[in-house]
């Protein structure tokens, strides 16, 4: 478990699985209304299947990510060309942001997958020749998915879906009905059981004050998100240059997606609290735009793809900096550039494969193979990253290694106020209970910090 969120959400899901109370989220026995329940339900399902700790917490999100990519590809292949569908799906599935959140127990991936599916169905999964009943049925499906997004992360998906709702003719009432049927029961039940405390904490503090005030201390400058997006689409970052080509905007569908991306970017940038995960729902629409622009790049496609493949040479440097970046922030992480030479050969192979650009943009050919080659290179890159960086993460960033080495002492110890918040949540998760604060009267040992590491200090 990494960071403060994963062990906290994992603990809530575990308590749901034990208590069979799927209405009120509880952390250490107390109601916790920071987020809606969808992620907790997913974790509880993993626990009900008796999966090991990390598997129960992360596998449901990973499977949801794969399911989204399948739906994403199927919708795009009907609306656009096979090459654009393949390119967009590979871009999303192998981008750093999507991969990272697919393997993390946070509500960002469930919300993004449900919201983007709802948007794509509302926009593309209908045809003019279809009957009004088909349009309405698709509207119910889009609304149900929007309802799941609301159950994942509150009312932000409603704001993000608003531009789509304005153009989703003949489906608007069905979308509203579908979302209410899915999302409303939990909100009403939780309100009935917990009273005004639920709405004050969840809606006023976590939805309104989080956006308009610096209450939660995630303050960043207004220009925070563009660099985050460029990092999130790694290794496809060079393709952002395609947005500067006028030909990219010939298609009205692309112009709408660009307008939606601008709307979402302005909305999130105007908020006082900013986190990288907020950009996750923007990645699939951006990938569609970049895939269509790439398809129109003609013979230059080999250079765009080769540049993307060449970005993977930075993986050794990323692996070396990752533990410190997660522990102390990216600004303090040491960047030692050690080029990954095998990826230079991959870039050369991608260039060679993509040089035989077919004349018909919709025709399959070597550029498709070049895209798949980059995707496979990312798979090997992830395996490399896991092999190099994850042991250091386990030892220095997560508390799991500390727990395994000192579990018998930890359960009889108190936690000092100086211990990092994410480590405290992690210790509580692995100990399966809330460890006490240290007071003068506590008779046992004290869990403290020394040289940015956990230690046990005997009384």
C-alpha positions, 0 to 999 in steps of 0.5 A, spaced: 500 500 500 502 506 497 500 513 500 495 515 505 489 513 500 490 506 498 491 503 506 485 508 508 480 505 502 482 498 503 481 499 510 474 501 509 472 496 504 475 491 509 470 493 514 464 493 509 466 486 507 466 484 515 460 488 517 455 487 511 453 494 511 454 497 504 451 503 506 455 507 511 463 507 509 467 506 516 474 507 518 476 504 524 469 503 526 467 511 525 463 513 519 467 516 513 464 520 508 470 523 504 468 519 498 462 515 495 462 507 496 463 504 489 471 503 490 469 500 497 464 495 494 469 493 489 474 492 495 469 488 499 467 484 493 475 482 492 475 480 500 469 476 499 472 472 494 478 471 499 483 474 495 490 476 498 490 483 501 493 487 495 490 483 490 483 484 493 484 491 493 487 492 486 485 487 482 477 489 481 480 496 479 485 492 474 479 488 471 475 494 470 481 498 466 481 492 462 474 492 461 474 499 459 479 498 454 475 493 450 469 497 450 473 503 448 476 500 442 469 497 440 466 504 440 471 507 436 472 502 431 465 503 429 465 510 429 472 511 426 477 507 423 480 501 425 487 504 425 484 510 429 481 505 434 487 501 435 492 507 436 487 510 441 486 504 445 494 502 445 495 510 447 490 509 453 492 502 455 500 504 455 500 511 458 503 512 465 497 515 468 492 510 466 497 504 468 498 507 474 491 508 476 489 502 474 494 499 479 492 503 485 486 503 490 483 510 488 476 512 486 479 515 480 480 509 475 472 507 476 470 514 476 474 515 469 472 509 466 464 509 467 464 517 465 468 516 459 464 510 457 457 514 458 460 520 454 462 515 448 455 512 448 452 518 448 456 521 443 457 515 438 454 509 440 447 511 436 446 512 428 441 516 425 438 510 421 436 507 428 429 508 431 428 512 437 427 506 442 434 504 440 437 512 442 433 512 448 436 505 450 443 507 449 441 513 453 439 509 459 445 505 459 449 512 458 445 514 464 447 508 468 454 509 467 454 516 469 450 514 475 456 509 477 461 515 476 457 519 481 457 513 486 465 513 484 467 520 486 461 524 487 458 530 483 464 532 479 462 527 473 455 531 473 459 537 471 464 534 466 458 530 463 454 537 462 457 539 455 455 532 452 448 532 455 447 539 451 448 535 444 445 528 446 439 529 443 433 524 444 437 521 450 437 527 455 431 524 459 433 517 459 440 519 461 437 523 467 433 517 469 438 512 468 443 516 473 438 517 478 436 510 478 443 508 479 446 513 484 440 516 488 438 510 492 445 510 496 445 517 497 438 517 500 439 511 504 446 514 507 442 520 508 437 517 512 442 513 516 447 518 518 443 525 517 445 532 516 452 529 518 453 526 511 451 531 507 455 536 511 462 532 510 461 529 503 457 535 499 459 541 503 466 539 505 469 534 500 465 537 494 464 545 495 470 547 500 475 542 496 473 546 490 473 553 492 477 553 498 484 551 500 481 547 506 485 540 504 492 543 503 492 541 495 494 548 493 497 548 486 498 554 481 493 555 475 498 552 470 499 545 474 495 541 470 498 541 463 505 539 465 501 533 469 497 531 462 504 531 458 507 526 464 500 522 464 500 520 457 508 518 457 511 515 452 506 518 447 508 525 450 511 527 443 504 526 440 502 533 443 505 536 438 500 534 433 495 539 436 499 544 433 497 542 426 491 545 423 489 539 419 487 535 426 481 540 427 478 538 420 473 533 423 467 536 427 468 530 432 475 532 434 473 539 435 468 537 440 473 533 444 478 539 444 472 543 446 470 538 452 478 537 454 478 545 454 472 545 458 475 540 463 481 543 464 479 550 465 474 547 470 479 543 474 484 549 474 480 554 477 479 549 483 483 551 489 485 544 490 489 540 485 491 533 484 494 529 478 488 524 479 483 529 477 486 529 470 485 521 469 478 522 465 481 527 460 486 521 457 481 517 453 478 523 449 485 526 448 487 519 446 482 519 441 484 526 438 491 524 438 489 518 434 485 521 429 491 527 428 496 521 427 492 518 422 492 524 418 500 525 419 501 521 412 508 519 411 511 523 418 507 518 422 514 514 422 517 520 426 511 521 431 511 514 433 519 513 433 519 519 438 514 516 442 518 510 442 524 513 444 521 516 450 522 510 453 529 511 454 528 515 460 525 509 464 532 507 468 532 514 470 524 514 472 526 507 476 531 510 480 527 517 482 521 514 483 522 512 491 524 518 493 519 522 488 513 518 492 516 519 499 518 526 498 516 529 492 518 529 485 522 536 486 527 532 491 528 526 487 535 525 484 535 525 476 540 520 474 540 519 466 542 512 465 539 511 457 535 505 456 539 503 450 534 497 448 529 502 447 533 506 442 533 499 438 525 499 439 525 506 436 529 504 430 524 498 429 518 502 430 521 507 425 522 502 420 515 499 421 511 505 420 515 508 414 511 504 409 505 508 410 499 506 406 495 511 402 488 510 405 488 512 412 483 507 414 487 501 411 491 497 416 498 496 415 505 497 418 503 503 422 498 498 426 504 494 427 508 499 429 503 502 435 503 494 437 510 494 438 510 500 442 505 497 446 509 491 447 515 495 449 511 499 454 509 492 457 517 490 458 518 497 461 513 496 466 516 489 468 523 493 468 520 498 473 517 493 477 523 489 478 528 495 479 523 500 483 518 496 487 523 493 492 525 500 494 518 502 494 516 496 499 522 497 503 522 505 503 515 508 501 510 502 504 510 500 511 509 493 509 516 491 509 516 494 516 510 491 518 513 484 516 519 485 520 516 487 526 509 485 527 509 483 534 512 489 536 507 494 532 501 491 535 503 493 542 506 500 540 503 507 540 504 511 534 508 518 535 505 524 532 511 525 528 510 519 523 508 520 516 500 520 515 500 515 510 505 510 514 500 511 520 494 509 515 498 503 512 500 501 519 493 501 521 491 497 515 496 491 516 495 491 524 487 490 522 486 496 527 487 503 529 494 503 533 493 508 539 496 515 539 502 516 544 501 519 550 505 519 557 501 514 560 502 509 554 506 503 557 508 500 551 514 502 545 513 507 541 513 507 533 517 513 531 521 516 525 529 516 524 532 519 518 526 518 514 524 511 516 520 508 521 523 505 528 521 502 534 523 506 541 522 501 547 519 505 553 
